[in-house]
Amino acid sequence: GSQLIIRNGNSLECLESLISETNAKAVFWNRRYEPSVIAQDAHIKQSLKNKGTRAQSFNSSLLAEPWEIQNKSGKPFQVFTPFWKHHRNNIPFTNPLPTPPKNSFTKNTKLHSIALKSLNLLPSRQWESGFWDRFTPGETGATHALQQFLKDGIISQYEESRNRPDLPYTSRLSAHLHFGEISPRQIVSEIQCTGINDTRGATVFLSEIGWREFAYHLIYHFPHTTENSLKAKFEISHGNPTPGT
């Protein structure tokens, strides 16, 4: 029920303008984990707090925060299998919150917003024309893709057929997850509700969700992995692997 405001420019400056125009007392957003983005969001959060605005971020894209998972030595994991085993056995799963009631707090406020088309997000060459028959962006498209994956029995073929791009045996949820149109918590909850979470197909699929969690775990604890290998011995020097690789 709220108005969608689109502006481009310096993030902090745009937010400060909106705060001034709406007399907002708080700013909330979904947490991000890439090193450069963490620095940006931390700067925005502190700047807003310094000016008396409540600023708070929340986890919306992961089953658990990267800092909640540690090995027996109290350090981050570097290998997937023990990471995922610890995750499944020690991190309690919480169901997603229900859809909140509609909020029209900007309904009667005339706020400037640039036109979506002015961002020129679509490619100039329409190479994507056949794309829309197979993929529907947005929360509705994400929910539909998940239901098709679960109800049509596709997940039962997932283990054996997921590496065949010519077959319709993948979830097609990757882009939806990336853009926050569905959360892994929603996916796991739906799988549990169907009662198939202990089947082989579901187990393998959930481990792929685990790999996504592990990727965030690594990039958070080891920010150098945005440009370099996790372990130095895997780096290539002057075109040749380092000794011992």
Legacy VTK file of the C-alpha trace (Angstrom):
# vtk DataFile Version 3.0
C-alpha trace
ASCII
DATASET POLYDATA
POINTS 245 float
0.000 0.000 0.000
2.993 2.302 0.237
4.460 4.406 -2.521
7.642 3.102 -4.155
10.220 5.893 -4.280
13.007 5.559 -6.850
15.955 7.936 -6.743
19.528 7.675 -7.916
22.580 9.322 -6.452
24.579 9.036 -3.251
22.726 6.545 -1.022
23.191 8.465 2.207
22.198 11.778 0.659
19.054 10.263 -0.874
18.074 8.727 2.451
18.700 11.953 4.349
16.486 13.822 1.880
13.661 11.310 2.332
14.020 11.444 6.114
13.698 15.208 5.987
10.726 15.132 3.602
8.799 12.493 5.566
9.942 13.323 9.088
10.913 9.668 9.432
12.243 8.532 12.784
13.752 5.212 11.658
15.289 3.502 8.629
15.311 -0.277 8.241
16.872 -2.413 5.539
17.874 -5.968 4.689
21.436 -6.799 5.641
24.114 -7.463 2.997
27.414 -9.253 3.415
29.901 -8.363 0.667
32.932 -6.508 2.118
32.492 -3.256 0.174
28.764 -3.211 0.892
29.304 -3.859 4.607
31.542 -0.788 4.727
28.976 1.298 2.864
26.065 0.204 5.035
28.070 0.674 8.244
28.866 4.247 7.187
25.210 4.959 6.385
24.027 3.413 9.648
26.454 5.395 11.786
25.776 8.647 9.925
22.029 8.286 10.430
22.447 7.444 14.111
24.689 10.473 14.600
21.802 12.640 13.392
19.289 11.030 15.727
17.652 8.606 13.300
17.171 4.998 14.343
18.964 2.819 11.781
18.776 -0.961 11.880
19.433 -3.807 9.458
18.042 -7.342 9.542
18.810 -10.760 8.095
16.414 -11.555 5.282
18.508 -13.585 2.859
20.149 -16.335 4.939
19.082 -19.163 7.206
21.633 -18.000 9.777
24.039 -15.115 10.171
27.673 -15.909 9.235
28.875 -15.106 12.757
26.425 -17.546 14.341
28.249 -20.579 12.951
31.669 -21.563 14.340
33.692 -24.749 14.543
34.789 -26.333 17.812
37.726 -23.922 17.995
35.417 -20.940 17.757
36.578 -20.112 14.250
34.722 -19.960 10.914
34.465 -23.090 8.802
36.508 -23.449 5.625
35.101 -26.782 4.407
31.495 -27.233 3.339
30.579 -30.668 4.716
31.342 -29.940 8.397
29.840 -26.465 7.968
26.526 -27.794 6.709
26.428 -30.631 9.222
26.961 -28.162 12.068
24.379 -25.825 10.559
21.682 -28.507 10.337
22.389 -29.974 13.784
23.013 -26.855 15.855
21.235 -23.880 14.320
17.512 -23.940 15.155
15.324 -23.267 12.143
12.702 -20.565 12.515
9.763 -20.286 10.163
9.359 -17.065 8.182
7.167 -14.397 9.715
3.667 -13.965 8.297
2.967 -11.285 5.710
2.630 -7.960 7.531
-0.513 -5.849 7.207
-0.469 -3.231 4.482
1.109 0.040 5.547
0.180 3.270 3.792
2.423 5.623 5.735
3.436 7.516 2.570
0.020 7.401 0.908
-0.820 11.066 1.472
2.678 12.419 0.934
3.734 13.636 -2.485
7.317 12.483 -2.787
9.509 12.879 -5.826
10.327 9.642 -7.629
12.081 9.178 -10.945
10.471 6.958 -13.576
11.595 3.346 -13.614
12.187 3.528 -17.373
14.663 6.375 -16.886
17.108 3.923 -15.282
17.490 2.123 -18.639
17.723 -1.290 -17.000
16.647 -3.282 -20.053
19.260 -4.163 -22.699
19.295 -1.959 -25.800
19.351 -5.074 -27.966
16.339 -7.205 -27.169
18.239 -10.455 -26.799
16.021 -11.357 -23.829
12.761 -11.575 -25.824
12.364 -15.331 -25.260
13.325 -15.066 -21.636
9.932 -13.926 -20.346
8.192 -17.126 -21.436
10.347 -19.087 -19.004
10.898 -16.715 -16.097
8.664 -14.283 -14.226
10.522 -11.808 -12.002
9.100 -10.801 -8.647
7.676 -12.415 -5.543
4.724 -13.947 -7.392
7.036 -15.551 -9.946
9.273 -16.866 -7.175
6.376 -18.425 -5.294
5.050 -20.020 -8.473
8.479 -21.462 -9.344
8.804 -23.014 -5.891
5.338 -24.542 -6.033
6.014 -26.001 -9.485
9.276 -27.463 -8.249
7.587 -29.133 -5.295
4.190 -30.122 -6.644
5.183 -31.392 -10.076
7.590 -33.936 -8.626
10.607 -32.177 -10.135
12.436 -32.263 -6.821
12.270 -36.068 -6.811
14.438 -36.072 -9.958
16.751 -33.370 -8.664
19.686 -35.510 -7.548
20.131 -37.285 -10.872
19.029 -34.607 -13.320
20.125 -31.258 -11.821
23.265 -31.177 -13.993
21.253 -31.464 -17.216
20.376 -27.921 -18.353
18.294 -29.356 -21.205
15.875 -30.904 -18.692
13.415 -29.050 -16.437
14.715 -30.579 -13.220
16.167 -27.567 -11.437
14.286 -25.221 -9.124
14.876 -22.072 -11.214
14.982 -20.141 -7.962
18.529 -18.808 -8.182
17.678 -15.358 -9.554
14.717 -15.044 -7.192
16.995 -15.777 -4.240
19.645 -13.363 -5.470
17.227 -10.457 -5.784
15.428 -11.159 -2.504
12.136 -12.157 -4.120
12.057 -15.270 -1.957
14.090 -16.251 1.082
15.803 -19.567 1.840
13.717 -19.692 4.991
10.546 -19.677 2.906
11.924 -22.450 0.709
12.924 -24.702 3.616
9.597 -24.078 5.337
7.642 -25.093 2.231
9.719 -28.243 1.793
9.091 -29.210 5.412
5.357 -28.597 5.025
5.215 -31.009 2.099
6.738 -33.765 4.229
9.402 -34.576 1.633
12.341 -32.988 3.436
13.845 -36.417 4.240
13.706 -37.702 0.661
16.943 -37.931 -1.289
15.972 -35.258 -3.813
15.016 -32.795 -1.096
18.167 -33.543 0.903
20.390 -32.836 -2.074
18.457 -29.687 -2.948
18.693 -28.404 0.620
22.444 -28.993 0.527
22.550 -26.626 -2.455
20.835 -24.034 -0.278
23.593 -24.888 2.180
26.262 -24.123 -0.425
24.712 -20.685 -0.828
24.903 -20.189 2.942
28.517 -21.374 2.900
29.428 -18.874 0.164
28.147 -16.022 2.324
29.935 -17.506 5.337
33.238 -17.449 3.452
32.903 -13.986 1.940
31.998 -12.541 5.332
34.810 -14.152 7.317
37.389 -14.114 4.527
36.772 -10.895 2.569
39.909 -11.423 0.489
38.017 -14.159 -1.383
36.320 -11.496 -3.510
39.564 -11.351 -5.481
41.794 -14.170 -4.240
41.597 -17.846 -3.362
40.609 -18.855 0.138
44.003 -20.488 0.617
47.192 -18.936 -0.702
48.485 -22.261 -2.025
45.796 -22.179 -4.703
46.986 -18.862 -6.091
48.717 -18.924 -9.470
51.974 -17.019 -9.726
53.415 -16.110 -13.157
51.178 -18.646 -14.835
52.251 -21.616 -12.713
50.654 -23.070 -9.570
52.548 -22.456 -6.372
54.515 -25.432 -4.958
52.403 -28.020 -3.265
49.220 -27.494 -5.300
LINES 1 246
245 0 1 2 3 4 5 6 7 8 9 10 11 12 13 14 15 16 17 18 19 20 21 22 23 24 25 26 27 28 29 30 31 32 33 34 35 36 37 38 39 40 41 42 43 44 45 46 47 48 49 50 51 52 53 54 55 56 57 58 59 60 61 62 63 64 65 66 67 68 69 70 71 72 73 74 75 76 77 78 79 80 81 82 83 84 85 86 87 88 89 90 91 92 93 94 95 96 97 98 99 100 101 102 103 104 105 106 107 108 109 110 111 112 113 114 115 116 117 118 119 120 121 122 123 124 125 126 127 128 129 130 131 132 133 134 135 136 137 138 139 140 141 142 143 144 145 146 147 148 149 150 151 152 153 154 155 156 157 158 159 160 161 162 163 164 165 166 167 168 169 170 171 172 173 174 175 176 177 178 179 180 181 182 183 184 185 186 187 188 189 190 191 192 193 194 195 196 197 198 199 200 201 202 203 204 205 206 207 208 209 210 211 212 213 214 215 216 217 218 219 220 221 222 223 224 225 226 227 228 229 230 231 232 233 234 235 236 237 238 239 240 241 242 243 244
